[in-house]
Amino acid sequence: MASAVDASGNPIPSSSVLMASSKHIGIRCHSENLDFLKCKKKDPNPEKCLDKGRDVTRCVLGLLKDLHQKCTKEMDDYVGCMYYHTNEFDLCRKEQQAFEKKCSLE
């Protein structure tokens, strides 16, 4: 896995990218995720919460693009490690530390 974005600069939300970015997603997209979960709890009909789901997706994709622009090398190194080690955080602590130092949690 060479990069977390495609040739046009759009994020590729693979499992490794999402796992590596999970702390950032949890912080930055908290309100969108919470609104989506509240909607799902209120009405289990999938159609009723499509707009909330789109908000979550938009937030995550925007975040991934921002992270990749701000700390390209660190993110690519961490994502590559996660990909290689099948998303095992414990085997990528060095890359995680460098990524979180460069792209601090907000």
Backbone as CSV, one residue per row, in Angstrom:
resi,resn,N_x,N_y,N_z,CA_x,CA_y,CA_z,C_x,C_y,C_z
1,MET,0.859,-1.172,0.000,0.000,0.000,0.000,0.898,1.226,0.000
2,ALA,0.850,1.971,-1.072,1.761,3.090,-1.223,1.224,4.390,-0.651
3,SER,-0.077,4.625,-0.741,-0.618,5.910,-0.322,-2.054,5.761,0.155
4,ALA,-2.484,6.720,0.965,-3.841,6.711,1.492,-4.806,7.471,0.588
5,VAL,-4.293,8.014,-0.520,-5.143,8.730,-1.472,-4.877,8.216,-2.877
6,ASP,-5.863,8.394,-3.765,-5.687,7.982,-5.150,-4.969,9.078,-5.941
7,ALA,-4.805,8.866,-7.229,-4.049,9.796,-8.072,-4.653,11.197,-8.105
8,SER,-5.969,11.306,-7.918,-6.615,12.625,-7.936,-6.653,13.289,-6.561
9,GLY,-6.076,12.645,-5.550,-6.021,13.239,-4.211,-7.196,12.902,-3.321
10,ASN,-8.086,12.030,-3.797,-9.225,11.631,-2.979,-8.832,10.493,-2.045
11,PRO,-9.302,10.528,-0.803,-8.951,9.491,0.165,-9.463,8.110,-0.252
12,ILE,-8.674,7.098,0.029,-9.073,5.705,-0.180,-9.355,5.142,1.211
13,PRO,-10.617,4.996,1.580,-10.930,4.570,2.952,-10.804,3.059,3.155
14,SER,-9.604,2.527,2.991,-9.361,1.108,3.250,-9.400,0.859,4.757
15,SER,-9.437,-0.391,5.136,-9.472,-0.703,6.569,-8.230,-0.172,7.274
16,SER,-7.081,-0.248,6.630,-5.847,0.238,7.251,-5.881,1.747,7.453
17,VAL,-6.397,2.464,6.472,-6.517,3.923,6.582,-7.491,4.286,7.697
18,LEU,-8.629,3.611,7.737,-9.638,3.913,8.765,-9.141,3.550,10.163
19,MET,-8.446,2.418,10.280,-7.911,2.030,11.591,-6.845,3.014,12.053
20,ALA,-5.942,3.397,11.144,-4.875,4.324,11.501,-5.434,5.689,11.889
21,SER,-6.540,6.066,11.310,-7.151,7.385,11.545,-8.275,7.348,12.573
22,SER,-8.490,6.214,13.189,-9.678,6.038,14.040,-9.771,7.045,15.186
23,LYS,-8.650,7.365,15.825,-8.705,8.341,16.925,-9.109,9.714,16.406
24,HIS,-8.569,10.092,15.256,-8.905,11.383,14.657,-10.378,11.420,14.245
25,ILE,-10.854,10.314,13.664,-12.256,10.225,13.252,-13.164,10.357,14.471
26,GLY,-12.798,9.660,15.542,-13.610,9.705,16.763,-13.746,11.103,17.331
27,ILE,-12.701,11.901,17.177,-12.734,13.265,17.709,-13.422,14.225,16.740
28,ARG,-12.923,14.263,15.499,-13.433,15.273,14.570,-14.861,14.985,14.101
29,CYS,-15.224,13.730,13.940,-16.546,13.381,13.404,-17.509,12.906,14.493
30,HIS,-17.217,13.279,15.731,-18.035,12.835,16.864,-19.504,13.225,16.714
31,SER,-19.764,14.478,16.433,-21.167,14.927,16.383,-21.924,14.269,15.232
32,GLU,-21.269,14.087,14.074,-21.924,13.433,12.942,-22.242,11.977,13.275
33,ASN,-21.292,11.288,13.908,-21.522,9.900,14.302,-22.629,9.797,15.341
34,LEU,-22.628,10.720,16.291,-23.652,10.708,17.333,-25.041,10.940,16.743
35,ASP,-25.151,11.902,15.834,-26.439,12.159,15.172,-26.915,10.932,14.407
36,PHE,-25.994,10.258,13.730,-26.349,9.057,12.976,-26.837,7.952,13.918
37,LEU,-26.122,7.731,15.020,-26.515,6.691,15.971,-27.861,6.995,16.625
38,LYS,-28.097,8.260,16.937,-29.392,8.644,17.508,-30.514,8.390,16.513
39,CYS,-30.268,8.701,15.253,-31.256,8.465,14.210,-31.558,6.976,14.083
40,LYS,-30.509,6.153,14.079,-30.691,4.701,13.957,-31.444,4.133,15.154
41,LYS,-31.183,4.689,16.322,-31.867,4.214,17.523,-33.350,4.593,17.472
42,LYS,-33.614,5.781,16.968,-34.988,6.273,16.884,-35.796,5.515,15.827
43,ASP,-35.162,5.204,14.692,-35.870,4.541,13.594,-34.915,3.599,12.871
44,PRO,-35.090,2.287,13.021,-34.182,1.325,12.400,-34.311,1.231,10.871
45,ASN,-35.274,1.937,10.281,-35.432,1.941,8.833,-34.220,2.642,8.205
46,PRO,-33.425,1.920,7.407,-32.197,2.507,6.842,-32.438,3.785,6.030
47,GLU,-33.552,3.896,5.365,-33.832,5.073,4.538,-33.960,6.349,5.361
48,LYS,-34.379,6.234,6.592,-34.617,7.410,7.429,-33.326,8.118,7.846
49,CYS,-32.205,7.417,7.779,-30.954,7.991,8.270,-29.896,8.164,7.181
50,LEU,-30.301,8.100,5.918,-29.334,8.236,4.827,-28.602,9.574,4.860
51,ASP,-29.332,10.641,5.168,-28.692,11.961,5.211,-27.651,12.035,6.325
52,LYS,-27.950,11.428,7.461,-26.990,11.409,8.578,-25.772,10.557,8.220
53,GLY,-26.001,9.456,7.508,-24.902,8.615,7.062,-24.004,9.343,6.075
54,ARG,-24.611,10.119,5.190,-23.829,10.918,4.241,-22.979,11.954,4.973
55,ASP,-23.537,12.521,6.037,-22.776,13.497,6.833,-21.542,12.848,7.456
56,VAL,-21.701,11.633,7.954,-20.571,10.908,8.542,-19.512,10.641,7.467
57,THR,-19.956,10.143,6.325,-19.036,9.841,5.236,-18.294,11.093,4.776
58,ARG,-19.017,12.188,4.613,-18.413,13.449,4.184,-17.354,13.908,5.197
59,CYS,-17.675,13.794,6.474,-16.739,14.201,7.529,-15.475,13.344,7.483
60,VAL,-15.634,12.037,7.393,-14.489,11.131,7.406,-13.609,11.348,6.173
61,LEU,-14.223,11.447,5.005,-13.427,11.649,3.789,-12.691,12.989,3.821
62,GLY,-13.342,14.016,4.327,-12.687,15.320,4.473,-11.522,15.251,5.444
63,LEU,-11.724,14.561,6.539,-10.658,14.388,7.528,-9.472,13.638,6.928
64,LEU,-9.742,12.557,6.223,-8.663,11.778,5.629,-7.856,12.622,4.650
65,LYS,-8.539,13.421,3.879,-7.839,14.298,2.927,-6.977,15.321,3.676
66,ASP,-7.535,15.920,4.725,-6.782,16.888,5.541,-5.550,16.245,6.179
67,LEU,-5.735,15.064,6.756,-4.615,14.376,7.402,-3.519,14.065,6.390
68,HIS,-3.930,13.601,5.236,-2.930,13.236,4.236,-2.179,14.461,3.716
69,GLN,-2.859,15.582,3.606,-2.187,16.808,3.161,-1.241,17.349,4.229
70,LYS,-1.632,17.213,5.487,-0.850,17.779,6.590,0.370,16.930,6.939
71,CYS,0.236,15.623,6.870,1.327,14.748,7.296,1.398,13.505,6.409
72,THR,1.697,13.731,5.153,1.694,12.684,4.138,2.590,11.504,4.491
73,LYS,3.851,11.770,4.760,4.801,10.683,5.002,4.423,9.866,6.241
74,GLU,4.099,10.552,7.325,3.766,9.856,8.577,2.495,9.018,8.428
75,MET,1.518,9.568,7.735,0.285,8.821,7.532,0.542,7.609,6.636
76,ASP,1.270,7.812,5.547,1.570,6.692,4.646,2.378,5.604,5.352
77,ASP,3.332,6.006,6.190,4.130,5.026,6.936,3.253,4.220,7.899
78,TYR,2.375,4.921,8.607,1.506,4.253,9.587,0.505,3.348,8.879
79,VAL,-0.127,3.851,7.832,-1.091,3.051,7.074,-0.396,1.836,6.460
80,GLY,0.799,2.034,5.921,1.544,0.920,5.337,1.866,-0.151,6.360
81,CYS,2.261,0.275,7.554,2.540,-0.670,8.632,1.271,-1.427,9.037
82,MET,0.188,-0.695,9.181,-1.090,-1.335,9.546,-1.520,-2.340,8.476
83,TYR,-1.339,-1.979,7.232,-1.688,-2.876,6.128,-0.817,-4.138,6.188
84,TYR,0.471,-3.946,6.323,1.413,-5.067,6.349,1.140,-6.009,7.519
85,HIS,0.807,-5.434,8.679,0.593,-6.229,9.893,-0.884,-6.484,10.183
86,THR,-1.713,-6.438,9.178,-3.140,-6.745,9.279,-3.818,-5.974,10.407
87,ASN,-3.566,-4.663,10.435,-4.217,-3.751,11.376,-3.947,-4.052,12.844
88,GLU,-2.765,-4.562,13.140,-2.371,-4.812,14.527,-1.665,-3.566,15.083
89,PHE,-2.373,-2.814,15.907,-1.813,-1.588,16.470,-0.481,-1.828,17.183
90,ASP,-0.399,-2.903,17.944,0.794,-3.161,18.749,2.069,-3.277,17.916
91,LEU,1.950,-3.674,16.672,3.117,-3.852,15.815,3.503,-2.574,15.071
92,CYS,2.734,-1.512,15.277,2.972,-0.259,14.539,3.052,0.949,15.471
93,ARG,3.436,0.738,16.703,3.469,1.832,17.681,4.436,2.950,17.285
94,LYS,5.583,2.597,16.710,6.562,3.609,16.312,5.961,4.532,15.240
95,GLU,5.315,3.940,14.240,4.677,4.717,13.175,3.485,5.507,13.706
96,GLN,2.745,4.911,14.631,1.609,5.601,15.240,2.085,6.840,15.994
97,GLN,3.147,6.693,16.758,3.675,7.814,17.532,4.122,8.954,16.615
98,ALA,4.808,8.631,15.538,5.256,9.659,14.591,4.057,10.343,13.932
99,PHE,3.047,9.569,13.566,1.840,10.111,12.943,1.098,11.040,13.903
100,GLU,0.903,10.597,15.129,0.162,11.403,16.093,0.961,12.623,16.560
101,LYS,2.273,12.554,16.474,3.084,13.724,16.809,2.948,14.786,15.714
102,LYS,3.005,14.363,14.476,2.918,15.291,13.346,1.483,15.795,13.166
103,CYS,0.521,14.897,13.258,-0.904,15.242,13.119,-1.572,15.012,14.469
104,SER,-1.400,15.960,15.361,-1.912,15.787,16.714,-3.425,15.672,16.732
105,LEU,-3.906,14.981,17.740,-5.350,14.853,17.919,-5.917,16.210,18.323
106,GLU,-6.997,16.593,17.719,-7.580,17.926,17.961,-8.409,17.956,19.203
